[in-house]
Amino acid sequence: MGSVHVALRTQGPRSNRIKHARWSTHLILAIISLSMILPFLWMISSSLKLENEVFSMPIRWIPSVIRWSNYVEVWRRAPFGIYYWNTTLLTFGTVVTQLATSSLAGYVFARLKFPERDALFFTYLGTLMVPFMVIMIPQFTVIRVLGLFDTLWAVYLIRAFSPFGTFLFRQFFSTIPFELSDSARIDGCSEFRIYRTIIMPLSRPAIATLVVFFFSFTWNDFLGPLIYLTSDTNKTIQLGLRGFVTLYNQDYALLMAAAVVAMFPIMVLYVF
């Protein structure tokens, strides 16, 4: 009994130390998270202020007068509706296409056996190491020869294939038991049916991860549209935002409202 009491007495302080360390860790993480989100909160707050309140000190987080009209003014001064439509069309088309091409390629590299499969995979994966600046001019030349310059098809085609997506799908598909595919083949399933009805339903975590990556990258892409799109009717939201900054670089309340408009789909994607 004495040893039990000693063990309980020593376990109490140790348990308290663990709890204190855990609470301290959570507090530090909360402070870091708050410091990361503060710029976004300031941006949203500034987008609802009068111009002379944006840089007022101390910072007024809740505006004295909430000006929703800043967002109306942004849409009135620039054709953000067209920018949104172009970006949405390009983003959803690119995400769907990249998911299809990456998953099919990943299935072939992970589940099928053929000569020099691994060598071909590592060669394809090696294209990740090639900087975009190296292939930028050759891509531009090909797009111009095809007559696709200043069209959304130009940006869409150069984003249709993703070595990173292929790598992620290949690694995930390799973890799925091969016995499932073998059983399906015995029952007469084709390779495409195995891919469609067995492998893909089991790969929802990989699909969700890549949707977030592909959507964020395509929506926020600035350099690709800058190279291939020139007319205002084909510009994406990032090009439109850059043009808006150039025209109204002193109207900070409107600039913050335009930034919120551009970031809104990304924020919704991460929340849900």
Rosetta blueprint (number, residue, H / E / L):
1 M L
2 G H
3 S H
4 V H
5 H H
6 V H
7 A H
8 L H
9 R H
10 T H
11 Q H
12 G H
13 P H
14 R H
15 S H
16 N H
17 R H
18 I H
19 K H
20 H H
21 A H
22 R H
23 W H
24 S H
25 T H
26 H H
27 L H
28 I H
29 L H
30 A H
31 I H
32 I H
33 S H
34 L H
35 S H
36 M H
37 I H
38 L H
39 P H
40 F H
41 L H
42 W H
43 M H
44 I H
45 S H
46 S H
47 S L
48 L L
49 K L
50 L L
51 E H
52 N H
53 E H
54 V L
55 F L
56 S L
57 M L
58 P L
59 I L
60 R L
61 W L
62 I L
63 P L
64 S L
65 V L
66 I L
67 R L
68 W L
69 S H
70 N H
71 Y H
72 V H
73 E H
74 V H
75 W H
76 R H
77 R H
78 A L
79 P L
80 F H
81 G H
82 I H
83 Y H
84 Y H
85 W H
86 N H
87 T H
88 T H
89 L H
90 L H
91 T H
92 F H
93 G H
94 T H
95 V H
96 V H
97 T H
98 Q H
99 L H
100 A H
101 T H
102 S H
103 S H
104 L H
105 A H
106 G H
107 Y H
108 V H
109 F H
110 A H
111 R H
112 L L
113 K L
114 F L
115 P L
116 E L
117 R H
118 D H
119 A H
120 L H
121 F H
122 F H
123 T H
124 Y H
125 L H
126 G H
127 T H
128 L H
129 M H
130 V L
131 P L
132 F H
133 M H
134 V H
135 I H
136 M H
137 I H
138 P H
139 Q H
140 F H
141 T H
142 V H
143 I H
144 R H
145 V H
146 L L
147 G L
148 L L
149 F L
150 D L
151 T L
152 L H
153 W H
154 A H
155 V H
156 Y H
157 L H
158 I H
159 R L
160 A L
161 F L
162 S L
163 P H
164 F H
165 G H
166 T H
167 F H
168 L H
169 F H
170 R H
171 Q H
172 F H
173 F H
174 S L
175 T L
176 I L
177 P L
178 F H
179 E H
180 L H
181 S H
182 D H
183 S H
184 A H
185 R H
186 I H
187 D L
188 G L
189 C L
190 S L
191 E H
192 F H
193 R H
194 I H
195 Y H
196 R H
197 T H
198 I H
199 I H
200 M L
201 P H
202 L H
203 S H
204 R H
205 P H
206 A H
207 I H
208 A H
209 T H
210 L H
211 V H
212 V H
213 F H
214 F H
215 F H
216 S H
217 F H
218 T H
219 W H
220 N H
221 D L
222 F L
223 L H
224 G H
225 P H
226 L H
227 I H
228 Y H
229 L L
230 T L
231 S L
232 D H
233 T H
234 N H
235 K L
236 T L
237 I H
238 Q H
239 L H
240 G H
241 L H
242 R H
243 G H
244 F H
245 V H
246 T H
247 L H
248 Y L
249 N L
250 Q L
251 D L
252 Y H
253 A H
254 L H
255 L H
256 M H
257 A H
258 A H
259 A H
260 V H
261 V H
262 A H
263 M H
264 F H
265 P H
266 I H
267 M H
268 V H
269 L H
270 Y H
271 V H
272 F L
